[in-house]
Amino acid sequence: MTQQSQSRSVRGVGRGTARGVTERPRILEVDALRGFALAGILVVNVLTTAGPPGVRGGLAHVHAADGAVEWLVVLLAQSKFYLLFSFLFGYSFTLQVDSAARAGARFVPRMSRRLAGLFVLGLAHAVLLYTGDILMMYALCGLVLLAARNAGPAKAWRAALWVYGVAGGFLLLVGLGAALFDPGDLSESAAVKADLTAAYRGGFTEVVGANIRALPDTVAALPLMGGYVVAAFLVGFVAGRRQWLGAAALADRARLRRIFLTGLAIGVPGAVLSAAGTAGPLPERWELFGLAVGLAAAPALSAAYATGLLLWFTTPSGAATARLFAPAGRMALTNYLTQSLVMALVFSGYGLGLYGRTGAAAAVGGALVLYACQLVLSGWLMRRHRLGPVEWLLRAVTLWARPTKAAGGR
């Protein structure tokens, strides 16, 4: 089997609907990228869910491997996978535009309902389960995409570079200033950490109260972190408009290989410096600068991950892996929220109450077991349904009607 035919073999196939309308085929590689990104997001989130904020902030070092695991999570995963998800969100936005046009529907009301639904889900997620929610930020930053829906690819690309440069430059300056002028302990105080630990080991009311008190910090992060999300959205928008994930582009292995190698060359040194500042051995005052460097370098490593996987997906073993990841990517929203639910039940007081008591190695190991279970369950569900349960709900809000098979229903 040739590389080109193998690439075609892992591509989704359009399905006839009840009304005889052929739905636009899903691109299996895109679903697989989204499914793979779920693993990276999970291993990052489990460390922030398992103990007080900050990589150095309170996870117990039960085994010698715990410090190494924390360092590797920062090096390989932190910031990289949510940017990959953001890129895919922007790409999927262009598919939503095309879908509305094919249906003869007004796009702005439809997408506005979708973003509102995402925001409500995100708010409930942040209050009930996990303060590190990304859905509210996606909903708010999605308004930028909505405003830019008629922009040309070149203009959107320039805007992405400007937004990324401003957000990245500002955070680098703040981080460098904090490191050089050493304003004191930038981590949460011991008293605050103790209060958080007591709250998250408490009952449901205490946990929700702590989550609500954390909301102002989440809102405060929107202007800064939102810049990176908007930039990734816009690059994904450009990718959709220029068919960067179309059959012809995916068949251009030389181009994918160049992006992969360039991404590694830029991203790996930045990730190493980020891990050194965020998780050691640099002094703790370098933590914010390490975070800034990590965010600045993350797009390069995210691009390397994406292109490396796309290259692999054209091989027989890679094609099989793509088929394994893709169902999880098709129901990524359901899986993301389920991950938070399971972590809340494990670490909070209304579950097992392991907050601050689990080492990083055990937490990440448990997260990978959870991810493996999600791959199996997602495959089972997607063989029987076309949407995950939360995806079905969001589609109903988007269409403001019960989804039919022709509209991507179950």
N, C-alpha and C positions, 0 to 999 in steps of 0.2 A: 504493500500500500504506500503510495507516495505521500509526501508531507502535505501537499495541497489537498489530496483527497481525504487524508486523515483529518485535516482541519475541518473539511466539510462534514465529516462523519460525526463530529461532536457538536455540530450546530443544531439548534432546536428546529423542530418541524412545525409548520403551521397546521392548525387544526380547524376542520370545518365546524361551524357552529350550528346551533339548532335552526337558524334561518338560512343556512347555506352560505354565510359570509365567511371568508377565510381571514382568520386573525393574523396579524403580523407575527412572524415567527420570533420566538425568544432566541437570544444568542446564548447558547449554553455556556460559553466561556465567560461571559459577563456574570451570569448567575454563579458560576464556580468561583470567580474572583470575590464576589460578595460573600459567598459561603466560607471561603478561606479567611477573609478579613474578620469574620465572626470569632475565629479562634484567637487572633491577635488582640481584639478588643476585650475578649473575656479574660485573658491572662493579665492584662493591665488593670481591668476593673476589679479583679479578685483581690489584688494587693491593696487597693484603696478601700475595698469593702471589708477586708479582714482586720483592719486596725486603723488607728488615727491617721489623719492626712499626712501626706509626704512619704516618700519611699523610706526615709530614715525615721519616720514618725511614730513607730510603735509596734511593728510586727515583731513578735518574739523570735529570737534566733535560737531555735531549738536544736538545730543541727548545723554543722559547719557549712553545709551546702546552701543554707538560707541566704547568706550574703551574696554568694555567687549567682543564685537564681534571681535575686532582686536586680543585680547588676545587668544580667543578661536580658531581663525583661525591659529595662530602660534602653539598653543597646539595640535590641532587635525589634521591639514592639511599641514602646511608648511613643505616641503621636503619629506613628506611621500608618496604622490601620484605620484610625478614624478619618484621616485625610484621604485614604483610599476609598472609604465609604462615601466621603463627601464628594469626591470625584465622580463616583458612580451615581450619586444622587443627581448631580448636574447632568450627567449623561442621560439618565432616565427621564429627566425633565423634558428633554427634547422628544423622547418617545411619547410622553404625555401630550405634548403639543400636537404631534402627528395623530395620536389617537383621537383627540377631540376634533381635529379637522376631518378625519375619516368619518366620524360619527355625526358631523354637522352640528356639533355642540359648541356653545360659547366657552372658550377656554378659561377666561379670567374667573368667572364664578365657580367653575369646576375646580380649578387649582386653589382658589381661595378657600373653598370648603375643605380641600385636602390638607392645606397648611393649618387651618383652624383645628381640624381633627388631630393632626400631629401635635399641635401645641397642647391640647387638652390631654392627650395621652402622655405627653412629656411631663406636664404638671402633676398628674396623678402618679406617674412613675417616680418623680423626684420626691414627692411628699410621702408616698407609701413604701417605696423600696430603696431608691438609690439617688443620692444627691448629685452624683456625677452625670446626671441625665444629659443626653445630647439632642433629644428630640425637640425640645423647646428652641434650642439654638438653630436647629435645622428649619423649624417653622418660621422663625423670624428672619433668618438669612435667606430663606426661600422667597421672601418678598422682593429681595434684590433681583433674583432670577426672574420673577414675574415682571418686574419693571423693565428688565433687559431682554425680554423674550424676542423682541424684533431686532435686536442688535446683530450686526454682522460678526462673523467669527473673528476677524482681525481686530475689531474694536473691543470685543469681549476679551480677547487674549491680552491686549494692552492694559485693559482695566484690571485683569487678574494680576499682572505683573506689578502694577502700581499698588494695588491693595496689599499684596504679599510683601512688597518692599517697605511700605509704610508700617505695617503691623510688625514685621520682623525687625526692622531697624529700631523701632521704639522699644520693643521688649529687650533687644540686645543692649541698648544703652542703659535701660533700667537695671538689667541684670549685671552689667559691667560696673555700674556705679555702686550697686549693693556689694559687689565683691571687693572692689578696690577701697571703698570708704568704710566697709565693715560697720554697718549701722547697729550691729548687735545680733542677737539670735533671731533669725528670720523664720524659724519653725514655730509651731504652736507652743505656747508655754506649757510647762508640766501640769499646771492647774487646769488649763483648758482641755488638755488631753485626758486628764483624769475625769473631768466632767463628761467628755464625750464617751469615754469608756463606760462610765456608770450608766449613761443614757442608753447606749446601744446594747448594754447587757440587761436593760430593764424590760418592761413589758411593752405591748404594742403602743400604748399612749406615750410612753417616754421616747420610744424610737421615732414615732411620727413627730413629736414635739421637737426633737433634735433635728430632724430633717427640715421642718418648717423654719427653724432658726437659722439653718444653713442657706436658705433660699436667697437672702440678700447677697451672699458671697457668689452664688451662682449667677445672679443678675449682674453683679459688678464685673464678672469675667466676660460677659457677652461682648462688650465693645472691642476688647483686645483679641480674645480667642475667635470671635466672630469674623475677624479679618482673614484669618487663615481658612476658615470654612467658606467664606464668600469667594476667596481666590480659587479654592479647589472646586467649588460649584461652577465657577466661570470656565475653568479649564475643562471640566466635564461637559459643559454646554458646548464649548468649541469642539470637543471630541465627537459629540453627537452630530453637530452640523457638518463637520468635515469627514465624517465616517471613519474615524480613527480605529474604531472597533468593528468595522465592516470586513467582509470577506477578503477584499483586495489588500487592505492594510494588514490584516492578520497573516496573510500569506507572505508578506515582505519580511522574511526572517532576518535579512541583513540590517534592516532599519530597527527592528525590535532588538537585535543584538547590540547595536550601537547605543540605544537608549539604556539598555540593561547595564552595559559596562560603564557608561558615563554616570549613571545613577549610583553605581557602587563606588566609583572613584570620588564622587562628591559626598555621598551620603555616609559612607563608613567612617571616614575621619571625624565628621561632625557628630556621628552617633557615639563614637568612642569618647570624644570630649564631653558630650552631654552626659554620658554615664559616669564619667569621672567626677563631674561636678555635682550631679544629682544623687548618685549612690556611693561616692567615694572613689579614690582616696583623697580628692581635693577637700579642703576644709569646708564646713557646712555653709559658710557665707557665699560659696560659689554655686549653691544649689539653684538659685534663680537664673544665674547666667547659664548654667548647664541646661536648664529647661528651655531658655531662649535659643541656645545653639541647637538643641534637639529639634525644636519647632522649625528653625530655619533650614536645617538639613533634611528634615523629614520628607519633603516632597521628592527629593532625589532618590531616597531609599524606597519610598512608596512606588515610584516609577520603576525602580529596579525590580522590586517584588512583582509588580504587575506584569512587566514585560518578560521577566524570567519565567513566571507561571504560564504566560501565553505561549512562549517558546516550548515549554515542557508539554503543554496540552496538545501539541501537534505530534507527539510521540505516542506509541501504543500504551505505555504505562501512564503517561500523562493524560491521555484521553480517558482512561478508566478512572483516574483520580478526579478529573473534571466532572465526570458523571456522578461521582460520589459527593463532591462538594456542592454541585448545582442545586439539588433540592433544598439544602439548608439556605442557600442564597435566595431562592424563590420565596421563602417564608422567613426572611431575615428579621423582620420587625417582631414577629412572634417569638423567634429564637432569642433575640436581644432582650425582650421583656422577661422571657422565661428564665434566662440566665440571672437576671436581677432578682427574680422571685426565689430561685433556689439559693442564691448567695445570701439573701435576707434570712431565709429559713435556717441556714447553717450558722451564720455569724451573729444575728441579732438575738436579743433576749426572748422574743416571742417564738424563737426556734431553739436551736442547740446552744446559743449563747457563747460562741467561740470567738467573739470579737476580741482582738488583741492577745489571743491565746495560741494562735496557730502560726507556725513558721511559714516563710515564703515558699519553701519547697513543697510542703504538704498542701498549701493553698493552691499553688499552680498545678500540682499533680491532680488534685481533686477537680480543678477547672477543666483540665484536659480530658478527664473521665466524663465529665458532664458534656463536653463538646462531642466526644465520640458517641454518647447516647443521643445527642441531638441529630447527628448525621444519620444514625439508624432510623430514628423516629421521623425525621424529615423525609427520608426516602420512602418510608411506608405511607405517610400522609399524602405526599405528592403523587404517588401512584393512584390514589383514590380521589383526590381533590385537586383543583387547579390553583387554589389560594389557601394560605394558612388562615387560621381563625381571626387573628388581628388584621391581617391584610384584607380579609373579606369585609370586616367591619369598616376599615378605612375606605375601601372601595365603595361601600354603601353610602358613606358620608360624602365621598367625592361626587358620586353620581346622583346623590339624594334620592336613591331608589334601591330596591333590592337588586343586587347584581344578577344578571342572567348569564348563561354560558356565553352568549355573544359579547357580553361586556366583561368577560373574565370571571364570571361567578363560579360557584363550586360545581 
